[in-house]
Amino acid sequence: MYRFFFRLVFRRMDPERAHHLAFAWIRAVARVPVLRTFVAAVLAPRHKELRTEALGLRMHGPFGLAAGFDKNAAAIDGMAMLGFDHVEIGTVTAQPQPGNPKKRLFRLVVDRALINRMGFNNDGSAAVARRLAERNPVFRTTVGVNIGKTKIVPEAEAVADYVTSTERLATHADYLVVNVSSPNTPGLRNLQAAEALRPLLTAVREAADRTVTDRRVPLLVKIAPDLADEDVDAVADLAVELGLDGIIATNTTIAREGLGLRTPQRTVEAIGAGGLSGAPLKERSLEVLRRLYARVGDRITLVGVGGVETADDVWERILAGATLVQGYSAFIYEGPFWCRAIHRGLAEKLAASPYATLADAVGAEHRKVTA
C-alpha cells in the first residue's frame, strides 16, 4: 500500500516537500496517545532475542535511524513509534543555519538512492539542546546526537565550534557523534586526516567529560566511504589510540562512477554535486566496515550504515563486524513497515544461525576466515 501511495503521491512531489509532509504526519500521530500506542503495537513489536548492548547502552535491537532524517530532535518518539531501536538526530551545528539553496534533495528511484546537498540545515545546538531538555519521552529509545561544523566557521576554528556544540548537547545525548564526513560543508572532510582529527576528537572528549560528570558519554566518529584504504586504517588506529567508543561507517559518497547506477548519466550529471546514499553505496560501505573490523576487532563498537535495505543487509553487516546498523534512504522507499520487516527477518536469521545471540554473530565472518 505504501509503495502504491509513494508512486501516486510522494514520487510526484519535490523530495524535500515530501519529507516535511511525512515528518509532520509522524509527529502528529506520535502526539495522540491512543494512535501512537496502536501504531507502535503494529509497527514496533519487540523481539527479546534481538536485545542489544552497545556503547554501554541497552537497546531493544541493533537497528537505528541514521542522522539526517530528524535534524532538530523534533520527532524522536515518532521514529521510536515506527520501530527504530535508536534514533540519531542531527547533524547539529553550533550556529543555526539554513543549509544550501534549494533544490537540494533528489531521488534516483530506479536505483533506490538519494542525492542530497542539504548542507547541515538545522536550528543550531542551543535550540536543539532546549528541545531535548524539554522532551518528555513517551517511548524508551536510545538517542544519539550527531554534531558537525558550522559552514561559516573557518577550518582553523573548527575545534572550538565542535566544542561549543558538545558543551550544549552532551548532557542530552546517550551517545555523541563527530561528523567529519559530509561532502556538503566545504573543508569538512579535511578534518578526517589524522593530524586534524586527533586534536578535534581530543577536545570533544574533554568537553564532554567536563560537561557531563555523572556518566561517560560514548563518543564516535563518522567517516566517509571515499577515504582511501590507508586513511581508513589511520582513522581506525587513531580511534583505538584515543579510546574512542566507536566508528560509524559510512556517510554518503561523492562518487558516481563504479556504483552500477541505472539512472541515465545525463540525469545524474544534471543533478550536480551532493552526497549519494542508498543501495548503490552498499558494497563500498561494507568494504570499509570489514576493513575497520579487521583492524580494530571488538576493541571499539562499529556501526554499519550505507545501502542497508533488508534484514539480509543488516545480518550481513553484523557478520562483517557491526554491533549496530543504521538506515535512512530505504525508509523513503519502504515506508512505515520497514523496521517491522527488518526485525522479523533478523529474528528469523538469528534463529536459523548457529549463534545464540546477536553479540555472538558480530564479526563472525572474520573468525571463519582465520579459523
C-alpha positions as CSV (number, residue, x, y, z in Angstrom):
1,M,0.0,0.0,0.0
2,Y,2.8,2.4,0.9
3,R,4.6,1.7,-2.4
4,F,1.4,2.5,-4.3
5,F,1.0,5.7,-2.3
6,F,4.6,6.6,-3.0
7,R,4.2,6.2,-6.7
8,L,0.9,8.0,-6.7
9,V,1.8,10.9,-4.4
10,F,5.3,11.2,-3.0
11,R,7.1,10.4,-6.2
12,R,5.3,13.3,-7.9
13,M,6.3,15.8,-5.1
14,D,9.5,17.6,-4.6
15,P,11.5,15.3,-2.4
16,E,12.2,17.8,0.4
17,R,8.5,18.8,0.5
18,A,7.5,15.1,0.7
19,H,10.0,14.7,3.5
20,H,8.4,17.5,5.5
21,L,4.9,16.2,4.9
22,A,5.8,12.7,6.1
23,F,7.7,14.1,9.0
24,A,4.7,16.2,10.0
25,W,2.4,13.1,9.9
26,I,4.8,11.1,12.1
27,R,4.9,13.9,14.6
28,A,1.2,14.3,14.6
29,V,0.4,10.6,15.2
30,A,3.0,10.4,18.0
31,R,1.2,13.3,19.8
32,V,-2.1,11.3,20.1
33,P,-1.8,8.7,22.9
34,V,-4.3,6.2,21.5
35,L,-2.9,6.4,18.0
36,R,0.8,6.1,18.9
37,T,0.1,3.1,21.2
38,F,-1.8,1.4,18.3
39,V,0.9,2.2,15.7
40,A,3.7,1.1,18.0
41,A,1.9,-2.2,18.7
42,V,1.6,-2.8,15.0
43,L,4.9,-1.5,13.7
44,A,7.3,-2.0,16.6
45,P,6.7,-5.4,18.2
46,R,9.7,-6.3,20.3
47,H,11.8,-9.4,19.8
48,K,13.6,-10.4,23.0
49,E,16.3,-12.3,21.1
50,L,17.3,-9.1,19.3
51,R,18.1,-7.1,22.5
52,T,21.5,-5.4,22.1
53,E,24.1,-4.0,24.4
54,A,26.4,-1.5,22.8
55,L,28.3,1.6,23.9
56,G,27.4,0.7,27.5
57,L,23.7,1.1,26.5
58,R,20.8,-1.4,26.4
59,M,18.6,-1.3,23.3
60,H,15.6,-3.2,22.0
61,G,17.6,-4.2,19.0
62,P,20.5,-3.3,16.7
63,F,18.7,-1.3,14.0
64,G,18.5,2.5,14.2
65,L,17.7,5.6,12.2
66,A,20.8,7.3,10.7
67,A,21.4,11.0,11.2
68,G,19.8,13.3,8.6
69,F,16.1,12.5,8.9
70,D,15.4,14.2,12.2
71,K,17.9,17.1,12.2
72,N,16.4,19.0,15.1
73,A,15.2,16.4,17.6
74,A,11.6,17.1,16.7
75,A,10.3,13.5,16.2
76,I,12.3,11.1,18.4
77,D,9.2,9.5,19.8
78,G,7.7,9.3,16.4
79,M,10.6,7.4,15.0
80,A,10.7,5.1,18.0
81,M,7.0,4.5,17.4
82,L,7.9,3.2,14.0
83,G,10.3,0.7,15.5
84,F,13.8,2.2,15.3
85,D,15.9,0.9,18.2
86,H,17.9,4.1,18.4
87,V,17.5,7.5,16.8
88,E,20.5,9.6,15.8
89,I,19.5,13.2,15.4
90,G,21.3,15.9,13.5
91,T,23.6,16.8,12.1
92,V,23.5,19.8,14.5
93,T,25.9,22.7,14.2
94,A,26.9,25.3,16.8
95,Q,25.1,28.1,15.0
96,P,21.8,27.8,13.3
97,Q,22.0,27.7,9.5
98,P,19.6,27.4,6.6
99,G,21.7,25.0,4.6
100,N,22.3,25.1,0.9
101,P,20.0,26.7,-1.6
102,K,17.1,24.6,-2.8
103,K,16.6,22.4,-4.8
104,R,19.0,20.2,-2.7
105,L,17.4,16.7,-2.4
106,F,16.9,14.4,-5.3
107,R,15.6,10.8,-5.8
108,L,17.2,8.2,-8.1
109,V,14.2,6.0,-7.9
110,V,15.3,3.3,-10.2
111,D,18.5,2.9,-8.1
112,R,16.7,3.3,-4.8
113,A,19.0,6.1,-4.0
114,L,19.1,9.7,-3.0
115,I,21.5,12.6,-3.7
116,N,21.5,15.4,-1.2
117,R,23.4,18.7,-0.7
118,M,21.3,19.8,2.3
119,G,24.3,21.5,3.9
120,F,23.5,20.8,7.6
121,N,20.3,22.8,7.7
122,N,19.3,22.9,11.4
123,D,18.2,25.1,14.3
124,G,21.6,25.2,15.9
125,S,22.9,23.5,19.1
126,A,21.3,25.9,21.6
127,A,17.8,25.4,20.2
128,V,18.2,21.6,19.8
129,A,19.6,21.4,23.4
130,R,16.5,23.2,24.7
131,R,14.2,20.9,22.8
132,L,16.0,17.8,24.2
133,A,15.9,19.2,27.7
134,E,12.1,19.9,27.4
135,R,11.4,16.5,25.9
136,N,9.1,14.2,27.9
137,P,9.9,10.8,26.4
138,V,6.9,8.5,25.5
139,F,9.0,5.6,24.3
140,R,12.2,4.3,25.7
141,T,14.8,4.7,23.0
142,T,18.5,5.5,22.6
143,V,19.2,9.0,21.3
144,G,22.4,9.7,19.5
145,V,23.5,13.3,18.8
146,N,25.5,14.0,15.6
147,I,27.4,17.2,15.5
148,G,29.2,19.0,12.6
149,K,31.0,22.2,11.7
150,T,29.1,25.4,11.1
151,K,29.6,26.4,7.5
152,I,30.7,30.0,8.1
153,V,33.3,28.9,10.7
154,P,36.8,28.8,9.3
155,E,38.5,25.4,9.3
156,A,41.1,26.7,11.7
157,E,38.3,27.4,14.3
158,A,36.5,24.1,13.8
159,V,37.6,22.6,17.1
160,A,36.1,25.4,19.1
161,D,32.9,25.1,17.0
162,Y,32.5,21.4,17.8
163,V,33.3,22.1,21.5
164,T,30.5,24.6,21.7
165,S,28.0,22.1,20.4
166,T,29.4,19.4,22.7
167,E,29.0,21.6,25.8
168,R,25.4,22.3,24.9
169,L,24.3,18.8,23.8
170,A,26.4,16.2,25.6
171,T,24.1,16.2,28.7
172,H,21.2,15.2,26.5
173,A,23.0,12.5,24.4
174,D,23.1,8.8,25.0
175,Y,26.0,8.9,22.6
176,L,27.7,11.7,20.7
177,V,28.9,11.5,17.0
178,V,31.6,13.8,15.5
179,N,30.6,14.1,11.8
180,V,33.7,15.0,9.7
181,S,32.5,13.2,6.5
182,S,29.6,15.1,4.9
183,P,30.5,16.3,1.4
184,N,28.2,19.3,1.6
185,T,30.2,21.6,4.0
186,P,33.4,23.0,2.4
187,G,36.5,21.7,4.0
188,L,34.8,19.4,6.4
189,R,36.3,16.2,5.0
190,N,39.8,17.6,5.5
191,L,39.2,17.0,9.2
192,Q,39.3,13.2,8.6
193,A,43.1,13.4,8.2
194,A,44.7,12.0,11.4
195,E,46.6,15.2,12.1
196,A,43.4,17.2,12.1
197,L,41.2,14.6,13.6
198,R,43.3,13.9,16.7
199,P,43.0,17.4,18.3
200,L,39.3,17.6,17.3
201,L,38.4,14.3,19.0
202,T,40.5,15.0,22.0
203,A,38.9,18.4,22.5
204,V,35.4,17.0,22.1
205,R,36.1,14.1,24.5
206,E,37.5,16.6,27.1
207,A,34.5,18.9,26.7
208,A,32.0,16.0,27.1
209,D,33.8,14.8,30.2
210,R,33.8,18.4,31.6
211,T,30.2,18.9,30.9
212,V,28.8,15.6,32.0
213,T,30.3,14.4,35.3
214,D,27.8,11.7,36.4
215,R,28.5,9.4,33.4
216,R,30.8,8.9,30.4
217,V,29.1,9.9,27.2
218,P,30.2,7.5,24.4
219,L,32.0,9.2,21.6
220,L,32.0,8.1,17.9
221,V,33.3,9.4,14.7
222,K,31.5,9.1,11.3
223,I,33.7,8.6,8.3
224,A,33.3,8.8,4.5
225,P,33.2,5.9,2.1
226,D,35.6,7.8,-0.2
227,L,38.6,7.5,2.1
228,A,41.5,5.6,0.7
229,D,42.1,2.3,2.5
230,E,45.2,3.6,4.2
231,D,43.2,6.5,5.6
232,V,40.5,4.1,6.9
233,D,43.3,2.3,8.7
234,A,44.7,5.6,10.1
235,V,41.3,6.5,11.5
236,A,40.9,3.0,13.0
237,D,44.3,3.3,14.7
238,L,43.6,6.8,15.9
239,A,40.2,5.7,17.4
240,V,41.9,2.9,19.3
241,E,44.7,5.2,20.5
242,L,42.3,7.9,21.8
243,G,40.0,5.3,23.4
244,L,37.1,6.3,21.1
245,D,33.9,4.3,21.7
246,G,33.0,3.7,18.1
247,I,33.2,4.4,14.4
248,I,30.2,4.9,12.0
249,A,30.9,3.6,8.5
250,T,29.8,5.3,6.3
251,N,28.4,8.6,5.3
252,T,27.3,9.4,1.8
253,T,29.6,9.2,-1.2
254,I,30.7,11.8,-3.8
255,A,31.5,9.0,-6.2
256,R,29.3,8.4,-9.3
257,E,31.4,6.0,-11.2
258,G,31.6,2.3,-10.4
259,L,28.4,2.3,-8.4
260,G,26.3,0.5,-11.1
261,L,23.9,3.4,-11.3
262,R,21.0,2.6,-13.7
263,T,19.8,6.2,-13.7
264,P,20.8,7.8,-17.0
265,Q,24.2,9.5,-16.7
266,R,22.9,12.8,-18.1
267,T,20.3,12.8,-15.3
268,V,22.9,12.3,-12.6
269,E,25.1,14.9,-14.1
270,A,22.2,17.4,-14.2
271,I,21.6,16.9,-10.5
272,G,25.2,18.0,-9.8
273,A,27.1,17.9,-6.5
274,G,25.9,16.2,-3.4
275,G,26.3,13.0,-1.3
276,L,24.8,9.9,-2.8
277,S,23.1,7.4,-0.4
278,G,21.1,4.3,-0.8
279,A,21.5,0.9,-2.5
280,P,24.5,1.9,-4.7
281,L,26.6,2.6,-1.6
282,K,26.2,-0.8,-0.2
283,E,29.3,-2.5,-1.4
284,R,31.8,0.2,-0.6
285,S,30.2,0.8,2.8
286,L,30.5,-2.9,3.5
287,E,34.2,-2.9,2.4
288,V,35.0,-0.1,4.8
289,L,33.2,-1.9,7.7
290,R,35.1,-5.1,7.0
291,R,38.4,-3.3,6.9
292,L,37.7,-1.5,10.1
293,Y,36.8,-4.7,11.9
294,A,39.9,-6.4,10.6
295,R,41.9,-3.5,12.1
296,V,40.1,-3.0,15.5
297,G,38.3,-6.2,16.2
298,D,36.0,-5.9,19.2
299,R,38.0,-3.1,20.9
300,I,35.5,-0.5,19.8
301,T,31.9,-0.5,18.5
302,L,31.3,-0.4,14.8
303,V,28.1,1.0,13.3
304,G,27.3,-0.1,9.7
305,V,25.3,2.3,7.5
306,G,25.0,2.8,3.8
307,G,22.8,0.9,1.4
308,V,21.0,-1.1,4.1
309,E,17.6,-2.1,2.8
310,T,16.7,-5.6,4.1
311,A,17.1,-7.9,7.1
312,D,19.7,-9.7,4.9
313,D,21.7,-6.5,4.7
314,V,21.5,-6.0,8.4
315,W,22.6,-9.5,9.1
316,E,25.5,-9.2,6.6
317,R,26.7,-6.0,8.4
318,I,26.6,-7.8,11.8
319,L,28.6,-10.8,10.5
320,A,31.1,-8.2,9.0
321,G,31.6,-6.6,12.4
322,A,28.8,-4.1,13.1
323,T,27.2,-4.2,16.5
324,L,24.7,-1.6,15.4
325,V,23.3,-0.9,12.0
326,Q,21.5,2.2,10.7
327,G,19.4,3.1,7.7
328,Y,17.7,6.1,6.2
329,S,17.4,6.2,2.4
330,A,15.5,2.9,2.2
331,F,12.9,4.3,4.6
332,I,11.9,6.7,1.9
333,Y,11.1,3.8,-0.5
334,E,9.9,1.2,2.0
335,G,7.7,3.3,4.3
336,P,6.5,2.7,7.9
337,F,6.5,-1.1,7.9
338,W,10.3,-1.1,7.2
339,C,11.5,-1.6,10.7
340,R,8.9,-4.3,11.4
341,A,10.2,-6.3,8.4
342,I,13.8,-5.8,9.4
343,H,13.2,-7.0,12.9
344,R,11.1,-10.0,11.9
345,G,13.7,-11.0,9.2
346,L,16.6,-10.5,11.6
347,A,15.0,-12.7,14.2
348,E,14.5,-15.4,11.7
349,K,18.1,-15.1,10.6
350,L,19.3,-15.4,14.1
351,A,17.1,-18.4,14.8
352,A,18.4,-20.2,11.7
353,S,22.1,-19.4,12.6
354,P,24.5,-21.3,14.9
355,Y,24.7,-18.2,17.1
356,A,22.8,-18.0,20.4
357,T,22.8,-14.2,20.4
358,L,23.4,-11.3,18.0
359,A,26.5,-10.5,20.0
360,D,27.9,-13.9,19.1
361,A,27.3,-13.2,15.4
362,V,29.2,-9.8,15.4
363,G,32.3,-10.2,13.2
364,A,31.7,-14.0,12.8
365,E,32.8,-14.0,9.1
366,H,36.3,-12.8,10.1
367,R,36.6,-15.7,12.6
368,K,35.7,-18.2,9.9
369,V,38.4,-16.8,7.7
370,T,41.1,-17.0,10.4
371,A,39.9,-20.3,11.9
